[in-house]
Amino acid sequence: MIAFSGLTKAYGSRVAVRDLTLRVEPGEIYVLLGANGAGKTTALRCLAALLTPTRGTAVVAGHDVRTEPQLARAKLGFLSASMGLYERLSAREMLEYFAGLQGLSPGQTKERVDELIEVFDIAEFQNRYCGRLSTGQRQRVSIARAVIHDPPAIVMDEPTFGLDVLSGRTIYGFMHNARMRGCAVLFSTHQLDEVELLADRVGVLYDGRLLVEGTVEDLLEQTGQRSLARAFLKLVEGF
């Protein structure tokens, strides 16, 4: 459903992602774990066809992001680190607007917007301008906007960074439900508690390279550590 194949992204002499190869299957949550600057955001932006790989490629639901970027984007729900909401639209208007951009009919739009307002617990502030929402409320609207077209692949860059407990729980619940519905979910984080809570598999990025991947239990066994934090440190300390 989601696949990177030898993907490299360089900015002049600086290589942000190095020969990245991994797959995320339908019904799987895959977490990219790494410190700031590890290459997580660059890799995800290449997947969303926002950046062009220097070498290699990525595929979303069978569509190569280099040769079929529009078709790949149509199958992808992408949440960037920047929310970018229109501050003079209400939360509901925001979702309705993006539903129209995705080609949903008026009937489909109402049904889908109503569904996501319930899923993300937006009802209380659905008619409030986005510019007046809290960080957690804005993030819930942002994710709802990203998946308004019900894509089979979902990619999120630091989806819960700086959020309150309620907003975080709402987003966790959405990711679990997406997995149950057969979506391929890929997200990046450097928050280890999220990895232990959500990940079916983990990929550890360091200096643009995929050092290791597997379940949390695999990483603990490989490093001989009892906590993911210690396992992560042991994996990266030799590089």
Order of alpha helices (4+ residues) and beta strands (2+ residues): beta-beta-beta-alpha-beta-beta-alpha-beta-alpha-alpha-alpha-beta-alpha-beta-alpha-beta-beta-alpha-alpha
